[in-house]
């Protein structure tokens, strides 16, 4: 009885691996420039860098995007925080 429950839990915990749909690989973009307006796509509503599960980027391009976003913030091309005007 215990073994049956354990098997069911293990089966339920298995994560399905989905293929990543990397925006930069699909569009043949090799260099991620900090001046691109595309970087806003990888920010969430608060202005934080979105995680990989949301952006569907590979780890290599996620690191490159985060570095480009940090550079753009330093140059004041992107905001550090997005303040909602409705509040």
DAKAKA-V267848 format. One record per run of one state. SS is the DSSP state (helix for helix, strand for strand, loop for the rest). FROM is the first residue (numbers start at 1). LEN is the number of residues. If there is no record, write none. Layout:
ss & from & len
SS & FROM & LEN
SS & FROM & LEN
This chain:
ss & from & len
loop & 1 & 1
helix & 2 & 12
loop & 14 & 9
helix & 23 & 4
loop & 27 & 10
helix & 37 & 6
strand & 43 & 1
loop & 44 & 5
strand & 49 & 1
loop & 50 & 2
helix & 52 & 4
loop & 56 & 3
helix & 59 & 16
loop & 75 & 13
